[in-house]
Amino acid sequence: MCRGSVVVCNQPELCERQARLSADWLGANRRIYFLQQWYGLSDEGLEDTLYDSIALYAFVGIDLVVENVPDATTLLKFQRLLIERDLTRKLFDEIGISLCKRGQQKGASLSIP
């Protein structure tokens, strides 16, 4: 028997698919959150912007033929999850460390909600 964080299943290939979908969801929502912070967009504004900008929905990893952009309520729930688990600073710290290692950030500061 295979146990996932949300689903218990008897078929390993289904558990593997669920794990991939969860990782994809987390990655896309994390990139959406970054876009929102970098561009100062509201939840509704971000939703509209993702539909309008090929570059942004490609960055997020959304295929509009197959899936929809997360709605404003989903974005808000993800933000609350980050805040409840005190992950916002950790995410931006990791970005800063990565940029510094690449020599792409020199004393820049990020505004963290």
C-alpha positions in Angstrom: 0.0 0.0 0.0 1.3 3.5 -0.9 0.5 6.4 1.4 0.5 10.0 0.2 0.0 13.1 2.2 -3.6 13.3 1.1 -4.5 10.1 -0.6 -4.1 6.5 0.3 -4.0 4.2 -2.7 -3.3 0.6 -3.6 -1.8 1.3 -6.9 1.8 2.7 -6.9 1.4 4.4 -10.3 -1.5 6.4 -9.0 0.4 7.4 -5.9 3.4 8.5 -8.1 1.0 10.5 -10.3 -0.5 12.2 -7.2 3.0 13.1 -5.9 3.9 14.6 -9.3 0.7 16.6 -9.4 1.3 17.8 -5.8 4.9 18.9 -6.7 3.7 20.6 -9.9 0.9 22.4 -7.9 3.4 23.6 -5.2 5.9 24.7 -7.8 3.4 26.7 -9.8 1.8 28.3 -6.8 5.3 29.2 -5.4 6.2 30.9 -8.7 2.8 32.7 -8.8 3.4 34.0 -5.3 6.8 35.3 -6.4 5.2 37.1 -9.4 2.6 38.7 -7.1 5.3 40.0 -4.8 7.7 41.2 -7.5 5.0 43.0 -9.5 2.8 44.1 -6.5 -0.4 42.6 -7.9 -3.6 41.9 -6.1 -5.0 38.3 -6.2 -7.5 39.3 -8.9 -4.9 41.3 -10.8 -2.5 38.5 -10.8 -5.2 36.1 -12.1 -5.9 38.4 -15.0 -2.3 39.1 -15.7 -1.5 35.4 -16.0 -4.2 34.9 -18.6 -2.9 38.0 -20.5 0.9 37.3 -20.5 2.4 34.4 -22.3 5.8 35.0 -20.6 4.2 34.9 -17.1 2.1 31.8 -17.5 5.1 30.1 -19.2 7.3 31.1 -16.2 4.7 29.7 -13.9 4.4 26.5 -15.9 0.7 26.6 -16.7 -0.5 25.1 -20.0 -3.7 27.0 -20.6 -4.9 24.3 -23.1 -4.9 21.8 -20.3 -5.5 23.8 -17.1 -6.8 27.1 -15.8 -4.9 29.7 -13.9 -5.6 29.4 -10.2 -8.4 31.8 -9.1 -8.0 34.5 -6.6 -9.4 32.4 -3.8 -6.8 29.6 -4.4 -4.1 32.2 -4.5 -5.2 33.6 -1.1 -5.4 30.1 0.4 -1.8 29.5 -0.7 -0.6 32.8 0.7 -2.3 32.0 4.1 -0.6 28.6 4.1 2.8 30.2 3.6 2.1 32.7 6.4 0.8 30.1 8.8 3.9 28.0 8.4 6.2 31.0 8.4 7.6 30.2 5.0 7.6 33.6 3.2 11.0 34.8 4.6 12.5 31.3 4.0 11.5 31.4 0.3 12.9 34.8 -0.3 16.1 34.0 1.6 16.6 31.0 -0.6 16.2 33.2 -3.7 18.6 35.8 -2.3 21.2 33.1 -1.6 20.8 31.6 -5.0 21.2 35.0 -6.7 24.3 35.8 -4.6 25.9 32.5 -5.6 25.4 33.3 -9.2 26.7 36.9 -8.8 23.3 38.3 -9.8 22.5 40.1 -6.6 24.6 42.8 -5.0 23.2 44.2 -1.9 19.6 44.3 -3.2 16.8 44.0 -0.7 13.5 42.3 -1.1 10.3 43.5 0.6 8.7 40.6 2.5 5.1 40.7 3.6 
